[in-house]
Amino acid sequence: MLNVRRGEKGFSLLELIVVLAVIGMLLVMAVRAFVGWSADGKVRATAESLLNALRVTQSNAVANNRIAVFSLTADTPSTTAVPAKTGSNWFLNLVPLSGSDETAATLIQSGTVARQYGVTLTGSPTITGASTTGTSAPLCFNPLGQLSTQSATNLFLATGCTAPTDGLPVIYKVSSTTASREFQVRVYPGGQMRMCDAAKTLSNTNPDGC
């Protein structure tokens, strides 16, 4: 009888190493893509929450016929928190009516989503193209829903509001070191608001651009 020797089949050590290296690179690329996608999503979600908070502030000013305040803060959100142009939290409050027996502002809402997501919030006028006369620490809406200048004493806060006088918007920049996208929330003197993608220029083809 003749013994027929068949060729052995299988991977060599070198082939196995190459395959594992390729799989490893693909996994690294997938993880990086997922981390970037997740970070971009958190930036967008924070910007949307910020825009919603500003609209809630404005609607409360109109509904209650009084001044309503929005401000970023690095403190725990409260009516006594220190307003800031850069902060990981924000707070909304109604200012007591002049001549009434109210002695303190009423908290409408607070937000900590930026801190939870590791997102940075920065307000103008440190941002190019933003109002150089208005301030975002804090921002006041009058009963008509427009931006208003108010003294710190009237607001029961450490800082007053300065409404833009140059017609340009107050801008909040929403960004993260791990995200590839940056969003802005723009508030105009007349009360109009919009969120936009900072990487795009506003046009007919890019209605979501800044």
FENDASUL-V167443 format. One record per pair of residues at least 24 apart in sequence whose ideal C-beta (glycine too) atoms are under 10 Angstrom apart, sorted by the first residue. I is the first residue (numbers start at 1). J is the second residue. D is the distance in Angstrom with one decimal. If there is no record, write none. Layout:
<<I | J | D> <I | J | D>>
This chain:
<<35 | 178 | 6.5> <35 | 179 | 9.5> <36 | 178 | 7.3> <36 | 179 | 7.1> <36 | 180 | 5.6> <36 | 181 | 9.1> <37 | 179 | 9.4> <37 | 180 | 9.1> <38 | 117 | 9.6> <38 | 178 | 8.4> <38 | 179 | 8.8> <39 | 117 | 8.6> <39 | 118 | 8.3> <39 | 119 | 8.7> <39 | 175 | 10.0> <39 | 176 | 5.4> <39 | 177 | 8.5> <39 | 178 | 4.1> <39 | 179 | 3.8> <39 | 180 | 7.6> <39 | 181 | 8.5> <40 | 176 | 8.3> <40 | 178 | 9.0> <40 | 179 | 4.9> <40 | 180 | 6.0> <40 | 181 | 4.7> <40 | 182 | 9.6> <40 | 183 | 9.4> <41 | 117 | 9.1> <41 | 179 | 8.7> <41 | 181 | 9.4> <42 | 113 | 8.7> <42 | 114 | 9.1> <42 | 116 | 8.8> <42 | 117 | 4.0> <42 | 118 | 7.3> <42 | 119 | 5.9> <42 | 174 | 9.6> <42 | 176 | 6.7> <42 | 178 | 8.7> <42 | 179 | 7.1> <43 | 114 | 9.4> <43 | 117 | 7.7> <43 | 118 | 9.7> <43 | 119 | 5.7> <43 | 120 | 9.2> <43 | 174 | 5.6> <43 | 175 | 6.4> <43 | 176 | 5.2> <43 | 178 | 9.2> <43 | 179 | 4.6> <43 | 180 | 9.1> <43 | 181 | 5.9> <43 | 182 | 7.0> <43 | 183 | 5.9> <44 | 119 | 9.8> <44 | 174 | 8.2> <44 | 179 | 8.9> <44 | 181 | 7.3> <44 | 183 | 6.2> <44 | 195 | 8.6> <44 | 197 | 9.0> <45 | 113 | 7.1> <45 | 114 | 9.8> <45 | 117 | 7.0> <45 | 119 | 8.6> <45 | 174 | 9.6> <45 | 183 | 9.9> <46 | 88 | 9.9> <46 | 111 | 9.0> <46 | 113 | 5.4> <46 | 114 | 5.1> <46 | 115 | 9.7> <46 | 116 | 8.9> <46 | 117 | 5.6> <46 | 118 | 9.6> <46 | 119 | 4.5> <46 | 120 | 9.3> <46 | 121 | 7.5> <46 | 172 | 10.0> <46 | 174 | 5.4> <46 | 175 | 9.4> <46 | 176 | 8.5> <46 | 183 | 8.0> <46 | 185 | 9.6> <47 | 113 | 10.0> <47 | 114 | 9.5> <47 | 119 | 8.5> <47 | 121 | 9.2> <47 | 172 | 8.1> <47 | 173 | 9.3> <47 | 174 | 4.2> <47 | 175 | 9.5> <47 | 181 | 9.6> <47 | 182 | 9.1> <47 | 183 | 3.8> <47 | 184 | 7.6> <47 | 185 | 5.8> <47 | 195 | 5.3> <47 | 196 | 9.0> <47 | 197 | 9.4> <48 | 113 | 9.4> <48 | 174 | 9.3> <48 | 183 | 8.5> <48 | 185 | 8.9> <48 | 195 | 6.7> <49 | 90 | 9.1> <49 | 111 | 6.2> <49 | 112 | 9.9> <49 | 113 | 4.9> <49 | 114 | 8.1> <49 | 117 | 9.4> <49 | 119 | 9.8> <49 | 174 | 9.4> <49 | 185 | 9.8> <50 | 90 | 7.2> <50 | 111 | 7.6> <50 | 113 | 8.2> <50 | 114 | 7.8> <50 | 119 | 9.5> <50 | 121 | 7.0> <50 | 172 | 6.0> <50 | 174 | 6.4> <50 | 183 | 8.8> <50 | 184 | 9.9> <50 | 185 | 5.1> <50 | 193 | 9.9> <50 | 195 | 8.0> <51 | 172 | 8.8> <51 | 174 | 9.5> <51 | 183 | 9.2> <51 | 185 | 5.0> <51 | 186 | 9.3> <51 | 187 | 9.1> <51 | 193 | 6.2> <51 | 194 | 7.9> <51 | 195 | 4.9> <52 | 109 | 9.4> <52 | 111 | 9.0> <52 | 185 | 9.8> <52 | 193 | 9.9> <52 | 195 | 9.7> <53 | 90 | 6.0> <53 | 91 | 9.0> <53 | 92 | 6.1> <53 | 108 | 9.0> <53 | 109 | 6.4> <53 | 110 | 8.9> <53 | 111 | 5.5> <53 | 113 | 9.3> <53 | 185 | 9.4> <54 | 90 | 9.0> <54 | 92 | 8.5> <54 | 139 | 7.4> <54 | 141 | 8.5> <54 | 170 | 9.6> <54 | 172 | 8.3> <54 | 185 | 6.8> <54 | 186 | 9.9> <54 | 187 | 6.1> <54 | 191 | 9.8> <54 | 193 | 5.8> <54 | 195 | 9.8> <55 | 141 | 9.9> <55 | 145 | 9.6> <55 | 187 | 9.8> <55 | 191 | 9.7> <55 | 193 | 6.4> <56 | 92 | 6.2> <56 | 108 | 6.6> <56 | 109 | 5.9> <56 | 111 | 9.9> <57 | 90 | 9.5> <57 | 91 | 9.7> <57 | 92 | 4.7> <57 | 93 | 8.5> <57 | 94 | 9.1> <57 | 108 | 6.9> <57 | 109 | 8.0> <57 | 138 | 9.6> <57 | 139 | 7.6> <57 | 140 | 8.8> <57 | 141 | 5.7> <57 | 145 | 9.6> <57 | 187 | 9.8> <58 | 92 | 9.8> <58 | 139 | 9.6> <58 | 141 | 4.7> <58 | 142 | 9.6> <58 | 144 | 9.7> <58 | 145 | 4.9> <58 | 146 | 8.8> <58 | 147 | 9.3> <58 | 187 | 8.7> <58 | 191 | 6.1> <58 | 193 | 7.6> <59 | 108 | 9.7> <59 | 141 | 8.8> <59 | 145 | 7.7> <60 | 92 | 7.2> <60 | 93 | 9.0> <60 | 94 | 6.1> <60 | 106 | 9.3> <60 | 108 | 5.4> <60 | 109 | 8.7> <60 | 141 | 8.1> <60 | 145 | 10.0> <61 | 92 | 9.9> <61 | 94 | 7.8> <61 | 95 | 9.0> <61 | 108 | 9.7> <61 | 140 | 8.2> <61 | 141 | 4.0> <61 | 142 | 6.3> <61 | 143 | 5.9> <61 | 144 | 8.2> <61 | 145 | 6.2> <61 | 146 | 9.0> <61 | 148 | 8.6> <61 | 191 | 9.2> <62 | 141 | 7.8> <62 | 142 | 8.8> <62 | 143 | 6.1> <62 | 144 | 7.1> <62 | 145 | 4.9> <62 | 146 | 9.8> <62 | 191 | 9.0> <63 | 94 | 9.8> <63 | 143 | 9.1> <63 | 145 | 9.9> <64 | 94 | 5.9> <64 | 95 | 9.7> <64 | 97 | 8.9> <64 | 106 | 9.1> <64 | 108 | 9.4> <64 | 143 | 7.9> <65 | 97 | 8.5> <65 | 142 | 9.5> <65 | 143 | 4.7> <65 | 144 | 9.7> <66 | 94 | 5.9> <66 | 95 | 6.0> <66 | 96 | 8.0> <66 | 97 | 5.7> <66 | 98 | 8.8> <66 | 100 | 9.6> <66 | 102 | 9.8> <66 | 106 | 9.6> <66 | 141 | 9.6> <66 | 142 | 8.5> <66 | 143 | 6.3> <67 | 93 | 9.5> <67 | 94 | 7.5> <67 | 95 | 4.2> <67 | 96 | 9.2> <67 | 97 | 9.1> <67 | 98 | 9.3> <67 | 105 | 9.4> <67 | 140 | 5.5> <67 | 141 | 7.0> <67 | 142 | 6.1> <67 | 143 | 7.7> <67 | 148 | 6.4> <67 | 150 | 6.0> <67 | 154 | 7.4> <67 | 155 | 7.4> <67 | 161 | 8.4> <68 | 92 | 6.8> <68 | 93 | 7.1> <68 | 94 | 5.4> <68 | 95 | 7.1> <68 | 105 | 9.4> <68 | 106 | 9.5> <68 | 108 | 6.9> <68 | 139 | 9.4> <68 | 140 | 7.2> <68 | 141 | 5.0> <68 | 142 | 8.6> <68 | 143 | 9.0> <68 | 145 | 9.3> <68 | 148 | 9.5> <69 | 93 | 5.2> <69 | 94 | 7.8> <69 | 95 | 6.3> <69 | 105 | 7.2> <69 | 108 | 8.9> <69 | 138 | 5.0> <69 | 139 | 7.1> <69 | 140 | 5.4> <69 | 141 | 7.9> <69 | 148 | 9.7> <69 | 150 | 7.9> <69 | 154 | 10.0> <69 | 155 | 5.8> <69 | 156 | 9.2> <69 | 157 | 7.1> <69 | 160 | 9.9> <69 | 161 | 7.0> <70 | 108 | 9.0> <70 | 109 | 9.3> <70 | 111 | 9.8> <70 | 136 | 8.6> <70 | 137 | 10.0> <70 | 138 | 6.1> <70 | 139 | 4.8> <70 | 140 | 7.9> <70 | 141 | 7.5> <70 | 161 | 9.3> <70 | 172 | 9.8> <70 | 187 | 8.7> <71 | 123 | 8.9> <71 | 135 | 9.9> <71 | 136 | 7.9> <71 | 137 | 6.0> <71 | 138 | 3.1> <71 | 139 | 6.7> <71 | 140 | 9.2> <71 | 155 | 9.3> <71 | 157 | 7.6> <71 | 159 | 7.9> <71 | 161 | 8.7> <72 | 111 | 9.5> <72 | 114 | 8.6> <72 | 121 | 5.5> <72 | 122 | 8.5> <72 | 123 | 6.0> <72 | 136 | 6.9> <72 | 137 | 6.5> <72 | 138 | 7.9> <72 | 139 | 9.1> <72 | 172 | 7.6> <73 | 110 | 9.1> <73 | 111 | 10.0> <73 | 121 | 10.0> <73 | 137 | 8.6> <73 | 138 | 8.7> <74 | 115 | 9.3> <76 | 110 | 8.4> <76 | 112 | 8.6> <77 | 107 | 7.9> <77 | 109 | 8.6> <77 | 110 | 3.3> <77 | 111 | 6.8> <77 | 112 | 6.8> <77 | 115 | 9.9> <78 | 105 | 9.6> <78 | 107 | 6.7> <78 | 110 | 7.3> <79 | 104 | 6.4> <79 | 105 | 4.3> <79 | 106 | 7.3> <79 | 107 | 5.2> <79 | 108 | 9.5> <79 | 110 | 9.6> <79 | 155 | 9.5> <79 | 156 | 6.9> <79 | 157 | 8.1> <80 | 104 | 8.5> <80 | 105 | 8.5> <80 | 107 | 9.7> <80 | 156 | 7.9> <80 | 157 | 7.9> <80 | 158 | 8.8> <81 | 107 | 9.8> <81 | 110 | 8.6> <81 | 138 | 9.7> <81 | 157 | 8.5> <81 | 158 | 9.1> <82 | 137 | 9.1> <82 | 157 | 8.1> <82 | 158 | 5.5> <82 | 159 | 7.7> <83 | 123 | 9.6> <83 | 135 | 9.1> <83 | 136 | 8.8> <83 | 137 | 4.4> <83 | 138 | 4.3> <83 | 139 | 9.1> <83 | 152 | 9.2> <83 | 155 | 8.9> <83 | 157 | 6.1> <83 | 158 | 6.7> <83 | 159 | 4.6> <83 | 160 | 9.2> <83 | 161 | 9.0> <84 | 121 | 9.3> <84 | 122 | 9.9> <84 | 123 | 8.2> <84 | 136 | 9.2> <84 | 137 | 5.5> <84 | 138 | 9.1> <84 | 159 | 8.6> <85 | 121 | 9.1> <85 | 122 | 6.9> <85 | 123 | 4.3> <85 | 124 | 7.9> <85 | 125 | 8.5> <85 | 126 | 6.8> <85 | 127 | 9.9> <85 | 135 | 7.3> <85 | 136 | 5.6> <85 | 137 | 4.4> <85 | 138 | 9.7> <85 | 159 | 9.7> <85 | 172 | 9.4> <86 | 120 | 7.3> <86 | 121 | 6.6> <86 | 122 | 4.9> <86 | 123 | 6.9> <86 | 126 | 8.4> <86 | 136 | 9.4> <86 | 137 | 8.6> <86 | 172 | 9.9> <86 | 173 | 9.3> <87 | 114 | 7.9> <87 | 115 | 8.8> <87 | 120 | 9.3> <87 | 121 | 6.1> <87 | 122 | 9.0> <87 | 123 | 8.6> <87 | 137 | 8.5> <88 | 112 | 7.3> <88 | 113 | 9.2> <88 | 114 | 4.8> <88 | 115 | 3.7> <88 | 116 | 8.7> <88 | 117 | 9.2> <88 | 118 | 8.6> <88 | 119 | 7.7> <88 | 120 | 7.6> <88 | 121 | 6.8> <89 | 113 | 8.8> <89 | 114 | 6.9> <89 | 115 | 5.9> <89 | 116 | 9.8> <89 | 121 | 8.7> <90 | 114 | 7.8> <90 | 121 | 7.5> <90 | 138 | 9.2> <90 | 139 | 9.9> <90 | 172 | 9.3> <91 | 138 | 8.6> <91 | 157 | 10.0> <92 | 138 | 9.5> <92 | 139 | 9.9> <92 | 141 | 9.9> <93 | 138 | 9.0> <93 | 155 | 8.5> <93 | 156 | 8.4> <93 | 157 | 8.7> <95 | 140 | 7.9> <95 | 150 | 7.5> <95 | 154 | 6.5> <95 | 155 | 5.7> <95 | 156 | 7.0> <95 | 157 | 9.0> <95 | 161 | 10.0> <96 | 154 | 8.9> <96 | 155 | 9.5> <96 | 156 | 7.2> <98 | 154 | 7.7> <102 | 156 | 9.8> <103 | 156 | 8.6> <104 | 156 | 6.2> <105 | 155 | 7.1> <105 | 156 | 4.9> <105 | 157 | 7.8> <114 | 174 | 7.6> <114 | 176 | 9.3> <117 | 174 | 9.9> <117 | 176 | 7.5> <117 | 179 | 9.7> <118 | 176 | 6.3> <118 | 177 | 8.3> <118 | 178 | 7.5> <118 | 179 | 9.5> <119 | 174 | 6.1> <119 | 175 | 7.1> <119 | 176 | 5.0> <119 | 177 | 9.7> <119 | 178 | 9.6> <119 | 179 | 8.0> <119 | 183 | 9.7> <120 | 173 | 7.8> <120 | 174 | 7.5> <120 | 175 | 5.3> <120 | 176 | 6.4> <120 | 177 | 7.9> <120 | 179 | 9.8> <120 | 182 | 9.6> <121 | 172 | 6.0> <121 | 173 | 7.3> <121 | 174 | 6.0> <121 | 175 | 8.5> <121 | 185 | 9.1> <122 | 171 | 8.8> <122 | 172 | 7.1> <122 | 173 | 4.5> <122 | 174 | 8.2> <122 | 175 | 7.5> <122 | 184 | 9.8> <123 | 170 | 6.9> <123 | 171 | 7.2> <123 | 172 | 5.2> <123 | 173 | 7.7> <123 | 185 | 9.5> <123 | 187 | 9.8> <124 | 164 | 9.0> <124 | 168 | 8.4> <124 | 169 | 7.8> <124 | 170 | 5.3> <124 | 171 | 4.4> <124 | 172 | 7.6> <124 | 173 | 8.1> <124 | 184 | 9.4> <124 | 186 | 9.1> <124 | 187 | 9.4> <125 | 162 | 9.6> <125 | 164 | 8.9> <125 | 166 | 9.7> <125 | 168 | 8.8> <125 | 170 | 7.9> <125 | 171 | 8.4> <126 | 171 | 9.3> <126 | 173 | 8.7> <127 | 169 | 9.9> <127 | 170 | 9.3> <127 | 171 | 4.8> <127 | 172 | 8.5> <127 | 173 | 5.6> <127 | 184 | 7.7> <127 | 186 | 9.9> <127 | 198 | 9.5> <128 | 171 | 9.1> <129 | 168 | 7.2> <129 | 169 | 8.5> <129 | 171 | 7.1> <129 | 184 | 9.2> <129 | 186 | 9.3> <129 | 210 | 8.0> <130 | 164 | 8.7> <130 | 166 | 9.7> <130 | 168 | 6.2> <130 | 169 | 6.5> <130 | 170 | 6.5> <130 | 171 | 4.0> <130 | 172 | 9.2> <130 | 173 | 9.0> <130 | 184 | 8.9> <130 | 186 | 8.2> <130 | 187 | 10.0> <131 | 162 | 9.2> <131 | 163 | 8.9> <131 | 164 | 3.8> <131 | 165 | 8.1> <131 | 166 | 5.6> <131 | 167 | 7.9> <131 | 168 | 4.0> <131 | 169 | 6.2> <131 | 170 | 5.6> <131 | 171 | 7.8> <131 | 186 | 9.8> <131 | 187 | 9.3> <131 | 188 | 9.1> <131 | 189 | 8.0> <132 | 164 | 8.4> <132 | 165 | 9.5> <132 | 166 | 6.3> <132 | 168 | 7.4> <133 | 162 | 6.9> <133 | 163 | 8.2> <133 | 164 | 5.4> <133 | 165 | 4.6> <133 | 166 | 5.0> <133 | 167 | 9.4> <133 | 168 | 8.1> <133 | 170 | 9.8> <133 | 189 | 9.7> <134 | 161 | 8.8> <134 | 162 | 5.8> <134 | 163 | 5.9> <134 | 164 | 3.3> <134 | 165 | 7.5> <134 | 166 | 7.7> <134 | 167 | 9.8> <134 | 168 | 7.5> <134 | 169 | 8.0> <134 | 170 | 4.7> <134 | 171 | 9.4> <134 | 187 | 8.6> <134 | 188 | 9.8> <134 | 189 | 7.4> <135 | 159 | 8.1> <135 | 160 | 8.6> <135 | 161 | 7.0> <135 | 162 | 4.5> <135 | 163 | 8.6> <135 | 164 | 8.7> <135 | 170 | 7.3> <136 | 161 | 9.4> <136 | 162 | 9.5> <136 | 170 | 4.9> <136 | 171 | 7.6> <136 | 172 | 6.3> <136 | 173 | 10.0> <136 | 185 | 9.9> <136 | 187 | 8.1> <137 | 161 | 8.7> <137 | 162 | 9.2> <137 | 170 | 9.8> <138 | 162 | 9.7> <139 | 163 | 8.5> <139 | 170 | 6.2> <139 | 172 | 9.1> <139 | 187 | 6.5> <141 | 187 | 9.0> <141 | 191 | 6.9> <142 | 191 | 8.9> <144 | 190 | 9.0> <144 | 191 | 7.4> <145 | 190 | 8.3> <145 | 191 | 4.1> <145 | 192 | 9.4> <145 | 193 | 10.0> <146 | 188 | 9.1> <146 | 189 | 6.6> <146 | 190 | 5.7> <146 | 191 | 4.8> <146 | 192 | 9.6> <147 | 187 | 6.8> <147 | 188 | 7.8> <147 | 189 | 5.0> <147 | 190 | 7.9> <147 | 191 | 6.9> <148 | 189 | 9.4> <148 | 191 | 9.9> <163 | 189 | 6.1> <164 | 188 | 7.9> <164 | 189 | 4.8> <164 | 190 | 9.9> <165 | 189 | 7.9> <169 | 193 | 8.5> <169 | 194 | 8.6> <171 | 196 | 9.5> <171 | 198 | 9.6> <171 | 210 | 8.6> <173 | 198 | 7.3> <173 | 210 | 10.0> <174 | 198 | 8.9> <182 | 210 | 9.2> <183 | 208 | 9.4> <183 | 210 | 8.6> <184 | 210 | 5.4> <186 | 210 | 7.5>>
